[in-house]
Amino acid sequence: MRSARTLPAVFFSFVLTIPIFAQQTATPTTQSSTQRDPQALAVLTASFKVMNGSYLTLANDASFQITAASGTSDQSADGPITLKAMGPKMWRMEADTPNGLSTFVVNGSNAASNLGTDQQSFLAFSVAEVGNWFVPAFSIIGEYADPTLSVSYVGLEGTMHHIQILRTSADPILQQILSPCDVFIDSATLLPVKLKYSLHPPADLGVRIPAQVDYSDYRLTSGVLLPYDVKFSIHQRLVTEYTVTNVSFNVGLSASDFAVK
């Protein structure tokens, strides 16, 4: 019998296993007004242009074939995953397991995971507050033009621009739960290098669990620069490393592929 941290659990259903990680209660986030720092926006705009992110937003859909390798001693977590996306708000992860097809779906503000007989529905921001973190142009980085995002320039740290992005809400309770996302962009290539944000367990949205995504091995694919090596960590502990093996655009997906049940 596989452990709870099988391939799909490691990738998209850590919501089921989050209790194994140390957690911290959120420090309330207050935002009196939306900040739109010109320097930060200039860097994000240039980065989006370098990646040719506009092509991704115009494409009808995209499909990524990925190989996952566990960052732990549990090698049973290794294997293939498929990522399907229609823009930054609809994406789906799926993997074949001994119990059948396991999926994680995000559709706007809603999300659901299906691990065999274990099914859950929850608010998407609890595990995807930064959007589709696997693809930088589909993440919160690609949403830089959204006037409701608060964007500030922290500074140049070594060779990286450090930018902080915070979603804002008119709901004071939700505003306290929302947490800032830290984006690190290489000052020479203008490509995203690192993304830091928080996971919020659906059972207690006030808890923040530090997560980090590292991007490398960018390759030009159909005119778009995409990272082919993506590392996902929790509490600075590598959970899984993903290697992209194939990317296809306009494969004929429809909204029904991202239905949250």
C-alpha positions in Angstrom: 0.0 0.0 0.0 1.3 3.4 -0.9 2.0 6.0 1.8 -0.1 9.2 2.0 2.6 11.0 0.1 2.2 9.4 -3.2 2.9 11.2 -6.5 -0.4 13.0 -6.7 -0.3 13.8 -3.0 3.2 15.3 -3.3 2.2 17.4 -6.3 -1.3 18.7 -5.7 -2.9 17.2 -2.6 -0.6 18.2 0.1 -3.8 19.7 1.5 -4.4 16.2 2.7 -0.9 15.9 4.3 -0.2 19.5 5.4 -0.5 18.5 9.1 2.9 16.7 8.8 4.6 20.1 8.3 5.1 22.6 11.0 2.5 25.3 10.8 2.3 28.9 11.8 -0.7 31.1 12.6 -1.1 34.0 10.1 -0.1 37.5 11.2 -3.1 39.6 10.0 -2.4 41.4 6.8 -3.8 44.9 6.6 -3.9 47.0 3.4 -5.4 50.4 3.7 -4.9 51.1 0.0 -3.6 49.4 -3.1 0.0 50.2 -3.9 1.2 50.2 -7.5 5.0 50.8 -7.4 6.2 52.0 -10.9 9.6 50.3 -10.6 8.1 47.0 -9.6 5.5 47.2 -12.4 8.2 48.1 -14.9 10.2 44.9 -14.0 7.1 42.7 -14.1 6.1 44.1 -17.5 9.6 43.6 -18.9 9.7 40.0 -17.5 6.3 39.2 -19.0 7.4 40.5 -22.3 10.6 38.5 -22.3 8.7 35.3 -21.6 6.2 36.2 -24.3 3.5 35.7 -21.8 1.0 37.4 -24.0 1.0 34.4 -26.3 0.1 32.1 -23.4 -2.8 34.3 -22.4 -4.0 34.4 -26.1 -3.7 30.6 -26.6 -6.9 28.7 -26.2 -5.2 26.1 -24.0 -2.0 24.4 -23.1 -0.9 20.9 -22.0 2.3 20.0 -20.2 3.8 16.5 -19.8 5.9 16.4 -16.6 8.0 13.9 -14.8 8.1 14.2 -11.0 10.9 13.1 -8.7 10.4 13.1 -5.0 12.7 15.2 -2.8 12.3 12.6 -0.1 13.4 9.0 0.3 9.9 7.9 -0.8 10.7 7.1 -4.4 7.1 5.8 -5.0 6.3 9.4 -5.5 8.2 9.4 -8.8 6.2 9.4 -12.1 4.5 11.3 -14.9 2.0 14.1 -14.4 -0.1 16.1 -16.9 -0.9 19.8 -16.4 -3.7 21.2 -18.5 -4.5 24.9 -18.5 -6.9 27.4 -20.1 -5.5 30.7 -19.0 -4.4 31.5 -15.4 -7.7 30.8 -13.7 -8.4 27.3 -15.0 -5.9 24.5 -14.6 -5.9 20.8 -13.9 -3.3 18.3 -12.7 -3.7 14.6 -13.2 -1.7 11.4 -12.6 -2.4 7.7 -13.0 -2.2 5.8 -9.7 -3.0 2.2 -8.6 -6.3 3.6 -7.4 -7.1 5.2 -10.8 -6.8 8.7 -12.1 -6.1 11.3 -9.4 -6.8 14.9 -10.2 -6.5 18.4 -8.8 -8.7 21.1 -10.5 -8.8 24.9 -10.1 -11.6 26.8 -11.7 -11.7 30.5 -10.6 -12.1 30.7 -6.9 -13.0 27.0 -6.5 -10.8 23.9 -6.4 -11.2 20.2 -5.8 -9.0 17.1 -5.4 -9.8 13.5 -6.2 -7.5 10.9 -4.9 -9.3 7.6 -5.6 -12.0 7.5 -2.9 -10.8 10.6 -1.1 -12.4 13.7 -2.6 -12.3 17.2 -1.3 -13.6 20.6 -2.5 -12.2 23.9 -1.1 -11.4 27.5 -1.9 -8.7 27.7 -4.6 -6.7 30.4 -2.8 -6.0 28.0 0.1 -3.4 26.1 -2.1 -3.2 28.3 -5.2 -3.2 31.9 -3.9 -0.5 32.7 -6.5 -2.5 31.1 -9.3 -0.9 28.4 -11.5 2.6 28.5 -9.9 4.0 25.9 -12.3 3.9 28.3 -15.2 5.3 31.8 -14.3 3.2 33.6 -16.9 0.1 31.9 -15.6 0.9 32.7 -12.0 0.3 35.9 -10.0 3.4 37.3 -12.0 1.3 37.3 -15.1 -1.5 39.2 -13.3 0.6 42.2 -12.7 -1.7 44.5 -14.7 -4.6 43.7 -12.3 -5.3 47.1 -10.5 -6.5 45.2 -7.4 -3.1 43.8 -6.8 -0.8 45.7 -4.5 2.7 45.6 -6.0 5.9 47.0 -4.3 9.6 46.9 -5.1 11.6 45.5 -2.2 15.0 46.0 -3.7 17.8 44.4 -5.7 19.1 41.4 -3.8 22.3 40.2 -5.3 21.4 39.7 -9.0 17.7 39.5 -8.4 14.9 42.0 -8.3 12.7 41.3 -5.2 9.1 42.3 -5.8 6.2 41.7 -3.4 2.6 41.2 -4.6 -0.4 41.1 -2.4 -4.0 40.4 -3.4 -6.5 42.8 -1.9 -10.1 42.3 -0.8 -12.9 44.5 0.3 -13.8 41.8 2.8 -11.8 42.6 6.0 -11.8 39.0 7.2 -10.4 37.7 3.9 -7.9 40.5 3.8 -6.4 39.3 7.1 -6.0 35.8 5.6 -4.4 36.9 2.3 -0.7 36.7 2.4 2.0 38.5 0.3 3.8 36.7 -2.5 7.5 37.4 -3.0 8.8 37.3 -6.6 12.5 37.1 -7.5 13.4 38.0 -11.1 16.9 37.8 -12.5 18.2 41.3 -13.3 20.1 40.2 -16.4 17.6 37.8 -18.1 14.5 39.3 -16.5 13.2 35.7 -16.1 11.5 34.7 -12.8 13.8 32.6 -10.6 11.9 32.1 -7.4 8.4 32.5 -6.0 7.6 32.5 -2.3 4.1 32.3 -0.9 1.9 30.7 1.7 -0.4 27.6 1.7 -3.5 27.8 3.8 -5.0 24.5 5.0 -8.7 24.4 4.0 -9.5 23.3 7.6 -7.9 26.5 9.0 -7.4 29.3 6.5 -5.8 31.4 9.1 -2.7 29.2 9.1 0.2 30.0 6.8 2.7 27.4 5.6 5.7 28.8 3.7 6.1 27.4 0.2 8.7 28.1 -2.5 8.9 27.4 -6.2 12.3 27.6 -8.0 12.5 28.0 -11.8 15.4 27.1 -14.0 16.4 25.6 -17.4 14.2 28.1 -19.5 13.7 26.9 -23.0 12.0 28.6 -26.0 8.9 26.6 -26.9 6.6 27.8 -29.6 7.9 31.3 -29.1 7.4 31.2 -25.3 10.2 30.9 -22.7 9.2 28.3 -20.2 11.1 26.7 -17.2 11.7 23.0 -17.8 12.9 22.5 -14.3 10.6 23.4 -11.4 11.3 22.7 -7.7 8.6 22.8 -5.1 9.5 23.2 -1.4 7.7 23.6 1.9 9.6 25.1 4.8 12.7 25.2 2.6 12.5 21.5 2.3 12.4 20.1 -1.2 9.2 18.1 -1.7 9.3 17.5 -5.5 11.3 18.4 -8.5 9.5 18.5 -11.8 10.9 18.1 -15.3 8.9 19.2 -18.3 9.1 16.6 -21.1 6.6 18.1 -23.6 4.5 21.2 -24.2 1.6 21.5 -26.6 -0.7 24.5 -27.3 -4.3 24.6 -28.5 -4.9 20.9 -27.9 -8.7 21.3 -27.9 -9.6 21.6 -24.2 -12.9 22.9 -23.1 -14.3 24.5 -19.9 -15.8 21.1 -19.0 -12.3 19.7 -18.5 -12.0 22.1 -15.5 -15.4 21.5 -13.8 -15.1 21.4 -10.0 -17.5 18.8 -8.7 
